[in-house]
Amino acid sequence: MNDVSQSAASQHIQELERRLGTVLLDRSTRPLQVTEAGRLYLDFCRDVLRREEDFEAALDVFRRSAEARVRVAAIYSVQLSEMAELEAEFSRQYPEAELRVEYLRPEKIYDAVVSDRADIGLVSYPEATREITAIPWRQEEMVLAASPYHPLASRNAVRPEDLAGVDFISFDEDLPIREAIDRFLEEHGVEVRQAFHFDNLQMIKEAVEQRAGVAILPARVMHSELAQGRLAAIPFENAALYRPLGIIHRRRKRFNRAGQAFLQTLQEAPAAVGVGIE
């Protein structure tokens, strides 16, 4: 039944008895009888086979689950509302898939992608490396964010020179967006008074709302504050500034079907080069 000869089976049992130091079969009777030790070993073998079947079933469930799961690491400024829209569109097209999103600082996103703890990363100012592939995603217009009560808030547009000497809310120095804003101000010969600096957009928006200073932010991230009249967004006159967003993944990454589908959903999402400021 199992394509094993009688002699091979006998030799195997004899070797097993030598290794266990006990007799498994009583050979003095006809037919052979299983000894007490043999019954213990038989129960053990049946348990191993049952556990193997359980393991294979669980592994199959895991494989099917992993095939339908996408792990995304995103910077904080890819807002929850926007990710909810992307997730809704993705779920509509691929209802069997599962999308897991974690919000991290940029350097931690790169680490997560390289170590394969994330399939896809969404970052600003994306950089390709020997281990990372960077795909341009969209360009976001940067504007001056101010309290509605700030003197600059009533203007239709501002020049970079208008920011000379004003109290300014910055990003932390180690963030790429801070480097881009500093370079923009330096190119126009502008020096601001650094009032505060934070590592995330939400804290900066709150500081601006509390009249601690002005800031330069992507227009796209202020929609709710603008609608509620809590912030004013003023475009720059003849001095456009954009924040690039990109999709990163590990080089030679083998995406599952769900990962390939979500990557396509991202690339088909509407671009945001010029975001209107109502």
Backbone bond lengths (Angstrom), bond angles and torsions (degrees), N, CA, C in turn:
res aa  C-N    CA-C-N  psi(-1)  N-CA   C-N-CA  omega(-1)  CA-C   N-CA-C  phi
1 M - - - 1.469 - - 1.528 111.67 -
2 N 1.307 117.57 -32.07 1.465 121.56 -175.92 1.517 112.53 -113.42
3 D 1.346 116.26 15.33 1.463 121.50 178.75 1.527 111.98 56.53
4 V 1.346 116.78 38.34 1.457 122.43 175.91 1.533 107.76 -122.45
5 S 1.330 116.98 129.34 1.468 119.23 -179.17 1.527 110.14 -73.18
6 Q 1.358 115.05 158.73 1.465 119.34 -179.28 1.527 110.88 -61.51
7 S 1.313 117.45 -39.11 1.470 119.86 -178.54 1.533 110.51 -67.27
8 A 1.314 116.18 -39.26 1.463 119.08 179.60 1.517 110.45 -65.93
9 A 1.351 116.01 -40.11 1.465 119.55 178.47 1.526 110.27 -64.29
10 S 1.326 117.26 -42.70 1.471 121.43 179.71 1.523 110.76 -61.99
11 Q 1.330 116.54 -45.63 1.460 119.98 179.58 1.536 110.87 -61.99
12 H 1.322 116.43 -39.63 1.461 120.16 -179.60 1.536 110.47 -64.06
13 I 1.322 116.73 -44.45 1.472 119.80 -179.21 1.527 110.76 -66.18
14 Q 1.328 116.81 -40.76 1.462 119.67 178.29 1.537 110.88 -61.75
15 E 1.323 116.99 -42.63 1.464 120.85 178.51 1.527 110.25 -64.07
16 L 1.349 115.89 -39.10 1.458 120.88 178.64 1.526 110.64 -64.12
17 E 1.324 117.26 -41.97 1.466 121.41 179.01 1.527 110.65 -64.23
18 R 1.350 117.24 -39.44 1.464 120.26 178.02 1.531 110.44 -64.02
19 R 1.324 115.70 -41.51 1.468 119.51 -178.48 1.524 111.40 -69.19
20 L 1.342 117.94 -38.42 1.464 121.57 -178.88 1.523 112.00 -83.39
21 G 1.313 117.11 -18.48 1.464 120.78 -179.65 1.511 113.07 71.25
22 T 1.324 117.06 33.24 1.461 120.79 -179.82 1.516 109.11 -154.05
23 V 1.341 115.57 163.95 1.463 121.27 179.79 1.526 108.55 -94.82
24 L 1.335 115.77 130.39 1.455 120.80 -179.57 1.522 112.68 -99.37
25 L 1.343 115.89 -27.23 1.469 120.92 -179.29 1.538 109.67 -125.60
26 D 1.330 114.70 135.82 1.465 120.24 174.78 1.519 107.16 -87.92
27 R 1.342 117.21 105.95 1.458 121.96 -174.46 1.531 111.94 -88.74
28 S 1.350 118.25 2.62 1.474 120.65 -178.71 1.524 111.84 -84.59
29 T 1.321 116.15 -6.26 1.472 119.86 -178.25 1.511 109.20 -115.78
30 R 1.312 113.34 160.21 1.466 120.53 174.07 1.528 108.07 -129.59
31 P 1.347 118.86 119.44 1.466 124.97 -0.80 1.515 111.07 -73.42
32 L 1.327 115.80 171.77 1.458 121.15 178.94 1.533 110.23 -58.74
33 Q 1.333 115.17 147.73 1.462 120.98 177.71 1.538 109.21 -116.65
34 V 1.301 114.79 144.71 1.465 119.90 176.22 1.521 109.11 -81.14
35 T 1.317 116.96 129.06 1.467 120.70 178.90 1.532 110.13 -74.89
36 E 1.344 114.87 173.50 1.462 119.49 177.50 1.531 110.32 -60.73
37 A 1.343 116.32 -42.22 1.463 120.26 176.97 1.524 110.54 -64.43
38 G 1.340 116.04 -36.54 1.459 120.22 178.60 1.521 111.63 -63.65
39 R 1.370 115.71 -39.26 1.471 118.24 178.91 1.534 111.04 -65.91
40 L 1.333 116.26 -37.32 1.460 119.25 176.60 1.536 111.05 -61.65
41 Y 1.345 113.89 -43.31 1.456 118.01 -179.81 1.528 110.71 -68.16
42 L 1.323 118.00 -36.85 1.460 122.24 178.87 1.537 110.16 -62.96
43 D 1.341 116.49 -44.32 1.468 119.95 177.62 1.529 111.06 -61.82
44 F 1.337 114.25 -39.89 1.471 118.90 178.03 1.525 110.85 -61.27
45 C 1.323 117.14 -45.25 1.464 121.20 -179.34 1.528 111.28 -63.51
46 R 1.338 116.42 -42.04 1.465 119.25 178.42 1.537 110.92 -62.44
47 D 1.338 115.37 -38.66 1.463 119.34 178.59 1.525 110.73 -65.21
48 V 1.330 117.26 -40.98 1.461 121.21 178.25 1.531 110.48 -61.90
49 L 1.332 116.46 -44.52 1.461 119.84 -179.95 1.529 111.28 -64.26
50 R 1.342 115.74 -40.05 1.467 118.86 179.32 1.534 110.22 -65.41
51 R 1.339 115.56 -41.70 1.464 118.77 179.34 1.528 111.39 -67.52
52 E 1.328 116.38 -32.51 1.459 119.17 176.05 1.522 110.77 -64.57
53 E 1.317 116.51 -41.82 1.464 120.13 177.74 1.527 110.75 -63.62
54 D 1.356 116.63 -41.64 1.471 120.19 178.13 1.525 110.77 -63.25
55 F 1.345 114.89 -41.26 1.460 119.26 179.21 1.525 111.47 -62.71
56 E 1.320 116.90 -45.73 1.458 120.49 -179.52 1.524 111.29 -62.90
57 A 1.339 116.14 -38.04 1.463 119.42 177.77 1.528 110.65 -66.38
58 A 1.341 116.45 -44.02 1.469 120.15 179.31 1.522 110.99 -65.19
59 L 1.340 116.82 -38.97 1.459 121.08 178.63 1.518 110.80 -63.98
60 D 1.309 116.43 -38.74 1.464 120.36 178.33 1.525 110.63 -63.80
61 V 1.338 116.84 -41.76 1.472 120.48 177.03 1.522 110.27 -62.64
62 F 1.356 116.00 -43.35 1.460 120.22 179.57 1.521 111.11 -61.87
63 R 1.325 117.00 -44.29 1.464 120.00 -179.19 1.517 111.24 -61.83
64 R 1.344 115.68 -43.59 1.469 118.85 179.40 1.520 110.77 -66.22
65 S 1.334 116.88 -36.21 1.465 120.73 178.25 1.527 110.67 -67.81
66 A 1.341 116.60 -44.70 1.461 120.36 -179.94 1.515 111.08 -63.75
67 E 1.311 116.99 -34.79 1.461 121.23 179.63 1.514 111.27 -66.01
68 A 1.324 117.66 -24.07 1.465 121.76 -177.30 1.524 112.39 -105.33
69 R 1.335 117.85 9.43 1.467 120.81 -175.76 1.525 110.41 -110.90
70 V 1.346 115.39 139.26 1.458 122.20 175.23 1.523 108.33 -124.87
71 R 1.326 116.38 126.98 1.466 121.76 179.22 1.527 108.70 -105.61
72 V 1.323 115.84 120.15 1.461 121.97 -176.52 1.525 109.25 -119.21
73 A 1.319 116.85 132.69 1.467 122.85 172.56 1.517 107.35 -113.11
74 A 1.339 117.05 126.04 1.462 120.99 -174.11 1.525 110.78 -131.32
75 I 1.329 115.91 150.60 1.455 120.08 172.85 1.527 108.50 -68.72
76 Y 1.330 116.03 158.51 1.462 120.79 -174.86 1.523 112.09 -62.12
77 S 1.323 117.74 -30.26 1.466 119.92 -174.82 1.519 113.39 -78.39
78 V 1.338 118.39 -6.63 1.464 119.19 165.88 1.518 105.06 -80.45
79 Q 1.321 115.66 95.61 1.450 121.10 -162.93 1.525 113.54 -64.30
80 L 1.322 114.00 155.86 1.460 120.13 177.90 1.517 111.42 -57.97
81 S 1.340 116.30 -40.29 1.467 119.23 -179.04 1.517 111.14 -63.02
82 E 1.344 115.86 -39.13 1.454 119.40 179.49 1.528 110.99 -68.75
83 M 1.331 116.92 -42.62 1.456 119.75 178.00 1.517 110.19 -64.11
84 A 1.339 117.35 -33.99 1.457 120.23 178.07 1.522 110.49 -63.72
85 E 1.328 116.56 -39.18 1.472 120.18 177.80 1.528 110.70 -65.76
86 L 1.338 115.96 -43.83 1.465 119.59 178.59 1.522 110.95 -63.07
87 E 1.341 115.59 -42.05 1.462 119.95 179.92 1.520 110.99 -64.62
88 A 1.335 116.60 -39.71 1.468 120.05 179.47 1.523 110.83 -63.81
89 E 1.325 116.51 -42.97 1.462 120.17 179.33 1.524 110.48 -66.49
90 F 1.337 116.25 -41.17 1.463 120.87 178.94 1.524 110.74 -64.29
91 S 1.350 116.91 -43.41 1.466 121.25 -179.57 1.525 111.17 -66.54
92 R 1.329 115.98 -32.94 1.470 118.80 178.91 1.526 110.49 -65.25
93 Q 1.339 116.33 -39.94 1.454 119.84 -178.37 1.534 112.21 -82.92
94 Y 1.350 116.40 -31.03 1.462 120.50 -176.52 1.527 108.81 -133.73
95 P 1.324 117.74 74.34 1.473 121.09 -174.08 1.523 114.05 -63.10
96 E 1.321 118.09 -20.60 1.467 120.06 -178.54 1.529 112.55 -84.09
97 A 1.327 117.72 -8.71 1.461 121.67 -175.20 1.531 111.29 -87.40
98 E 1.341 115.33 156.08 1.455 122.49 178.53 1.527 109.10 -121.43
99 L 1.338 116.75 127.87 1.455 122.39 -179.18 1.523 109.32 -109.60
100 R 1.336 116.43 121.06 1.464 121.88 177.56 1.520 108.81 -112.43
101 V 1.333 117.12 121.86 1.463 121.83 -176.56 1.527 109.18 -118.47
102 E 1.336 116.21 131.15 1.455 122.39 176.26 1.525 108.14 -125.88
103 Y 1.343 116.57 135.23 1.457 121.48 -178.97 1.533 109.10 -99.49
104 L 1.350 115.48 126.29 1.457 121.53 -174.33 1.527 110.70 -140.23
105 R 1.329 115.24 165.94 1.457 119.97 170.15 1.530 109.17 -69.29
106 P 1.335 117.79 154.60 1.472 120.58 -174.55 1.518 114.15 -52.71
107 E 1.348 118.05 -46.61 1.464 119.12 -176.10 1.522 111.70 -65.02
108 K 1.334 116.85 -30.96 1.462 120.06 178.75 1.528 111.03 -73.76
109 I 1.331 116.60 -27.67 1.463 119.81 176.31 1.529 109.86 -66.62
110 Y 1.324 116.49 -44.85 1.466 119.70 177.50 1.533 110.53 -59.89
111 D 1.333 116.61 -42.80 1.468 120.41 178.85 1.524 110.81 -61.51
112 A 1.337 116.53 -42.67 1.457 120.60 -178.26 1.527 111.28 -65.24
113 V 1.324 117.03 -37.86 1.469 120.64 179.21 1.521 110.81 -70.07
114 V 1.330 117.25 -44.14 1.467 120.72 -178.65 1.523 110.70 -63.92
115 S 1.340 116.50 -40.03 1.468 120.58 -178.15 1.525 112.56 -84.76
116 D 1.320 117.13 4.48 1.470 123.49 178.34 1.533 112.49 63.92
117 R 1.337 116.76 27.57 1.460 119.83 170.74 1.511 111.21 -86.88
118 A 1.326 116.15 -9.88 1.468 122.53 174.66 1.521 108.07 -138.51
119 D 1.319 116.44 138.61 1.462 120.29 178.65 1.525 110.92 -79.50
120 I 1.334 115.89 -38.26 1.456 122.44 -174.53 1.526 108.66 -135.44
121 G 1.327 116.93 140.73 1.455 122.01 174.12 1.511 110.31 -119.74
122 L 1.331 116.51 142.83 1.463 122.30 176.09 1.524 107.10 -117.31
123 V 1.338 116.27 114.53 1.463 121.06 -173.83 1.518 110.00 -135.75
124 S 1.335 115.36 161.49 1.460 120.50 170.64 1.521 108.44 -94.01
125 Y 1.318 115.83 154.03 1.464 122.19 -178.92 1.533 110.68 48.62
126 P 1.331 117.09 57.81 1.479 120.24 -174.36 1.525 111.85 -64.65
127 E 1.319 115.40 144.31 1.461 121.72 179.03 1.523 109.98 -128.18
128 A 1.310 115.42 128.77 1.454 120.61 174.78 1.518 109.42 -82.67
129 T 1.313 116.34 144.38 1.464 121.86 177.22 1.520 108.53 -133.11
130 R 1.326 116.22 -174.83 1.462 119.82 176.77 1.520 111.28 -63.40
131 E 1.338 116.45 -24.80 1.466 120.03 -177.38 1.521 113.29 -107.17
132 I 1.337 117.32 -11.39 1.460 121.97 -171.54 1.527 110.77 -121.08
133 T 1.321 116.06 134.52 1.459 122.56 169.00 1.523 108.36 -99.95
134 A 1.328 117.16 131.60 1.470 122.39 179.92 1.521 109.70 -114.76
135 I 1.328 116.07 127.98 1.463 122.44 -179.46 1.526 108.37 -116.07
136 P 1.347 119.40 121.89 1.466 119.74 176.09 1.528 110.32 -58.57
137 W 1.320 115.49 137.00 1.466 120.38 -178.25 1.522 111.08 -112.00
138 R 1.345 117.22 -56.70 1.462 120.20 179.77 1.520 109.85 -164.83
139 Q 1.322 115.21 166.46 1.452 122.97 176.11 1.530 108.42 -114.09
140 E 1.340 116.50 130.85 1.459 120.85 -179.33 1.526 110.58 -112.49
141 E 1.330 116.03 128.80 1.455 121.19 179.85 1.527 110.81 -67.01
142 M 1.333 115.93 134.54 1.463 121.99 178.12 1.528 108.15 -102.99
143 V 1.328 116.08 137.84 1.460 122.01 -177.50 1.520 109.35 -135.45
144 L 1.328 114.97 171.95 1.458 119.88 175.52 1.523 108.54 -84.90
145 A 1.319 116.53 125.94 1.464 122.33 176.44 1.523 108.27 -101.70
146 A 1.337 116.10 129.92 1.456 120.59 -178.36 1.514 109.69 -145.38
147 S 1.319 115.68 158.76 1.464 120.58 170.48 1.524 108.14 -65.03
148 P 1.330 118.25 145.41 1.469 120.06 177.11 1.526 112.59 -57.66
149 Y 1.336 117.52 -18.08 1.455 121.71 -178.01 1.530 112.42 -95.20
150 H 1.308 117.22 -0.94 1.466 120.26 179.80 1.532 109.45 -74.42
151 P 1.335 118.49 145.19 1.471 120.53 -179.46 1.526 114.58 -55.98
152 L 1.346 117.35 -30.79 1.465 119.60 -179.57 1.526 113.25 -79.65
153 A 1.340 117.25 -12.74 1.463 120.54 -173.79 1.516 113.27 -67.32
154 S 1.328 117.70 -22.76 1.467 120.47 -177.11 1.524 112.61 -82.78
155 R 1.297 118.52 -7.71 1.462 121.58 -176.60 1.529 111.18 -81.84
156 N 1.327 114.96 151.09 1.468 120.75 175.96 1.520 111.14 -79.50
157 A 1.322 116.52 -26.10 1.466 122.42 178.63 1.518 108.25 -158.37
158 V 1.317 116.12 155.90 1.460 120.94 177.49 1.519 109.02 -128.20
159 R 1.324 115.15 155.60 1.458 121.05 172.21 1.522 108.14 -99.36
160 P 1.306 118.40 151.64 1.469 119.11 177.33 1.525 112.14 -53.64
161 E 1.351 116.55 -34.16 1.459 120.48 -179.08 1.528 112.43 -62.72
162 D 1.342 117.44 -23.74 1.458 120.64 179.93 1.529 112.19 -68.03
163 L 1.325 117.34 -13.52 1.464 120.75 -177.75 1.530 112.43 -90.39
164 A 1.321 117.42 -2.40 1.471 120.18 -177.64 1.527 110.38 -58.53
165 G 1.319 115.22 122.22 1.455 121.06 175.32 1.513 116.08 81.07
166 V 1.327 119.47 0.00 1.469 120.45 -178.74 1.527 109.52 -80.25
167 D 1.334 115.94 156.76 1.471 120.62 172.77 1.518 108.42 -70.19
168 F 1.332 115.67 130.85 1.460 120.61 -170.48 1.521 110.41 -128.19
169 I 1.329 116.59 136.39 1.465 123.08 176.04 1.528 107.69 -100.79
170 S 1.310 117.36 120.94 1.460 121.75 -174.17 1.521 111.81 -112.25
171 F 1.324 113.62 168.54 1.459 121.58 167.27 1.532 108.61 -84.65
172 D 1.313 116.78 162.36 1.466 120.53 175.72 1.524 110.19 -58.64
173 E 1.323 115.85 149.43 1.457 120.73 -172.79 1.523 114.18 -64.54
174 D 1.340 117.79 -24.14 1.463 119.68 -176.14 1.523 112.92 -86.61
175 L 1.333 118.25 3.12 1.460 121.11 -178.63 1.531 110.77 -94.31
176 P 1.341 117.93 139.98 1.476 120.47 -179.14 1.524 113.33 -57.77
177 I 1.340 117.78 -35.40 1.464 119.80 -178.40 1.530 110.35 -65.49
178 R 1.331 118.08 -33.43 1.466 120.87 176.79 1.528 109.57 -64.42
179 E 1.321 117.28 -43.28 1.454 120.62 179.49 1.522 111.00 -61.24
180 A 1.331 117.07 -40.52 1.463 121.18 -179.21 1.529 110.92 -66.76
181 I 1.324 117.59 -42.46 1.466 121.07 179.93 1.523 110.73 -67.75
182 D 1.337 117.20 -43.37 1.471 120.30 177.54 1.524 110.73 -59.59
183 R 1.327 116.07 -41.35 1.466 120.23 -179.97 1.535 110.55 -65.84
184 F 1.325 117.22 -39.44 1.467 122.51 178.61 1.533 110.08 -61.21
185 L 1.330 116.84 -46.60 1.462 120.31 -179.65 1.528 111.02 -67.06
186 E 1.326 116.37 -40.61 1.463 120.07 -179.55 1.523 111.62 -64.35
187 E 1.342 116.14 -39.96 1.463 119.90 179.02 1.525 112.14 -61.38
188 H 1.333 116.58 -26.87 1.466 120.23 179.41 1.527 111.85 -101.93
189 G 1.320 116.49 12.00 1.449 120.91 175.73 1.513 114.33 64.44
190 V 1.315 117.03 34.30 1.462 121.70 -175.17 1.527 110.34 -106.98
191 E 1.321 115.95 131.77 1.459 121.31 172.22 1.523 108.54 -115.83
192 V 1.319 116.03 127.78 1.470 121.67 179.21 1.519 108.90 -110.56
193 R 1.342 115.72 166.48 1.472 119.98 174.88 1.524 107.56 -95.88
194 Q 1.326 115.95 113.81 1.458 120.20 -178.90 1.529 108.47 -72.64
195 A 1.340 116.04 108.65 1.461 120.58 -179.28 1.521 111.45 -86.41
196 F 1.339 116.10 -51.08 1.462 121.90 179.66 1.518 108.51 -145.93
197 H 1.320 115.98 162.82 1.465 120.18 170.97 1.518 108.44 -143.26
198 F 1.334 114.86 143.63 1.465 121.77 -176.44 1.528 109.05 -136.99
199 D 1.341 115.78 166.17 1.468 119.63 -178.45 1.518 113.10 -99.71
200 N 1.354 117.69 5.20 1.467 118.25 179.91 1.520 110.73 -148.08
201 L 1.314 114.72 155.96 1.465 121.91 -175.38 1.521 112.94 -64.74
202 Q 1.317 117.23 -37.63 1.460 119.63 -175.45 1.523 111.18 -61.23
203 M 1.323 117.29 -43.60 1.461 120.57 179.30 1.525 111.03 -65.26
204 I 1.327 116.07 -38.07 1.463 119.35 178.81 1.520 110.52 -65.84
205 K 1.327 117.20 -44.24 1.469 120.05 178.94 1.518 111.01 -60.52
206 E 1.322 117.48 -41.22 1.464 120.62 179.61 1.520 111.36 -65.29
207 A 1.341 117.56 -39.42 1.463 120.62 178.63 1.520 111.07 -65.36
208 V 1.336 116.52 -40.76 1.465 120.22 177.57 1.527 110.30 -64.28
209 E 1.323 116.36 -43.07 1.459 120.80 179.66 1.525 111.12 -60.99
210 Q 1.332 116.81 -33.51 1.465 121.27 179.56 1.532 112.23 -84.95
211 R 1.336 116.66 11.49 1.471 123.78 174.71 1.525 113.08 65.79
212 A 1.338 116.24 29.78 1.460 119.55 176.89 1.517 111.87 -79.76
213 G 1.327 117.18 -12.20 1.452 122.21 -179.53 1.513 110.17 157.88
214 V 1.326 115.43 -176.03 1.458 121.15 176.25 1.520 108.37 -106.08
215 A 1.325 116.45 169.85 1.460 121.03 179.85 1.518 109.05 -149.24
216 I 1.316 115.59 163.44 1.468 121.61 172.45 1.513 106.99 -109.18
217 L 1.341 115.77 118.78 1.463 121.53 -173.86 1.522 110.29 -136.04
218 P 1.347 117.60 158.85 1.463 119.93 171.28 1.533 109.86 -64.47
219 A 1.314 117.20 131.92 1.468 120.37 -179.21 1.522 111.36 -59.82
220 R 1.314 116.13 -32.09 1.466 120.62 -174.20 1.533 112.63 -62.24
221 V 1.332 117.35 -28.10 1.457 119.60 -173.83 1.524 112.83 -87.07
222 M 1.336 117.59 2.02 1.461 120.13 -176.06 1.526 113.39 -112.44
223 H 1.314 118.46 12.40 1.460 120.63 -173.83 1.527 112.88 -55.95
224 S 1.314 117.74 -47.21 1.465 119.23 -176.65 1.527 110.95 -68.28
225 E 1.346 118.05 -40.59 1.458 120.82 179.36 1.527 111.17 -65.68
226 L 1.336 117.08 -36.43 1.464 120.10 178.16 1.525 110.56 -68.28
227 A 1.315 115.60 -41.83 1.471 119.60 -179.22 1.524 111.27 -63.88
228 Q 1.324 117.04 -32.58 1.465 121.54 -178.85 1.528 112.48 -90.65
229 G 1.329 118.31 0.26 1.449 121.48 178.38 1.514 114.13 73.05
230 R 1.334 117.67 19.57 1.465 120.80 -177.83 1.520 112.17 -88.49
231 L 1.323 117.75 -22.36 1.454 122.90 178.17 1.521 109.43 -135.30
232 A 1.323 114.46 158.13 1.457 121.41 171.08 1.524 108.09 -117.89
233 A 1.320 116.29 141.90 1.463 121.77 179.63 1.524 108.24 -120.19
234 I 1.319 116.15 120.61 1.456 120.80 -175.86 1.525 108.61 -118.68
235 P 1.335 117.96 121.22 1.475 119.57 179.85 1.519 111.12 -71.88
236 F 1.315 115.64 160.32 1.457 121.19 177.13 1.522 110.07 -86.92
237 E 1.292 115.60 142.26 1.465 122.21 -178.70 1.523 109.39 -91.05
238 N 1.342 115.19 117.76 1.471 121.39 177.45 1.527 112.88 56.05
239 A 1.313 116.90 31.60 1.473 119.98 179.64 1.524 108.44 -152.72
240 A 1.317 115.72 65.19 1.460 119.91 -175.33 1.522 111.19 -65.57
241 L 1.314 115.06 141.15 1.457 121.84 177.62 1.519 107.93 -134.89
242 Y 1.318 117.08 130.44 1.459 121.29 -177.61 1.522 110.13 -128.41
243 R 1.314 114.38 148.55 1.463 120.59 174.23 1.523 108.39 -106.26
244 P 1.343 118.12 118.74 1.468 119.14 177.56 1.524 111.59 -81.17
245 L 1.310 116.30 136.00 1.456 121.94 171.90 1.521 108.25 -110.96
246 G 1.321 115.29 148.24 1.450 118.76 -178.33 1.510 112.58 -143.24
247 I 1.312 115.16 162.77 1.462 123.94 176.37 1.526 106.93 -105.71
248 I 1.312 116.79 128.71 1.459 119.40 177.90 1.532 109.55 -120.77
249 H 1.305 114.93 149.55 1.468 121.03 172.53 1.518 108.50 -153.82
250 R 1.292 116.08 163.57 1.459 121.02 -178.51 1.525 109.79 -67.72
251 R 1.318 115.96 138.33 1.463 119.34 177.38 1.528 110.08 -59.34
252 R 1.325 114.65 142.30 1.470 122.60 -179.11 1.535 111.47 59.72
253 K 1.335 115.16 25.47 1.461 119.81 177.08 1.529 109.48 -65.36
254 R 1.324 116.12 131.34 1.462 121.43 176.61 1.524 107.69 -97.75
255 F 1.317 116.11 99.67 1.456 121.09 -178.33 1.522 110.69 -76.53
256 N 1.329 114.95 142.92 1.459 117.77 169.00 1.531 108.21 -76.46
257 R 1.312 117.32 178.31 1.462 120.21 -176.36 1.517 111.88 -62.07
258 A 1.333 116.36 -39.52 1.462 119.80 -179.98 1.530 110.53 -65.73
259 G 1.335 116.89 -40.98 1.455 120.29 178.90 1.520 112.00 -63.09
260 Q 1.319 116.80 -43.38 1.459 120.49 177.42 1.526 110.83 -61.82
261 A 1.336 116.15 -39.06 1.456 120.40 -178.76 1.531 110.93 -67.78
262 F 1.347 117.55 -41.77 1.459 119.08 -179.11 1.528 111.04 -69.65
263 L 1.323 117.13 -36.48 1.460 120.76 176.10 1.525 110.08 -59.21
264 Q 1.316 116.51 -41.02 1.459 120.95 177.55 1.532 110.98 -66.61
265 T 1.348 116.91 -39.55 1.460 120.53 177.93 1.527 110.74 -60.96
266 L 1.335 117.03 -42.18 1.457 120.57 178.00 1.524 111.69 -61.42
267 Q 1.313 115.71 -46.17 1.458 119.64 -175.81 1.522 112.18 -69.75
268 E 1.319 116.81 -22.59 1.460 120.38 178.43 1.521 112.64 -91.31
269 A 1.355 117.74 -5.72 1.465 121.25 178.91 1.524 109.30 -65.19
270 P 1.338 118.25 148.41 1.465 121.40 -178.51 1.527 111.67 -58.26
271 A 1.333 115.90 138.12 1.452 120.59 177.53 1.528 108.32 -71.59
272 A 1.336 114.51 163.64 1.458 119.29 -177.22 1.511 111.14 -134.58
273 V 1.345 115.64 50.04 1.467 119.44 -177.25 1.517 110.10 -67.60
274 G 1.302 117.09 -53.45 1.456 121.36 179.43 1.496 109.70 -116.28
275 V 1.302 118.23 103.19 1.457 122.00 -178.51 1.510 108.30 -95.62
276 G 1.305 116.47 121.80 1.452 120.08 -178.51 1.514 111.79 -65.13
277 I 1.324 117.06 149.02 1.456 122.43 -179.69 1.515 107.39 -117.55
278 E 1.338 115.92 94.74 1.450 118.72 -179.94 1.521 109.34 -91.76
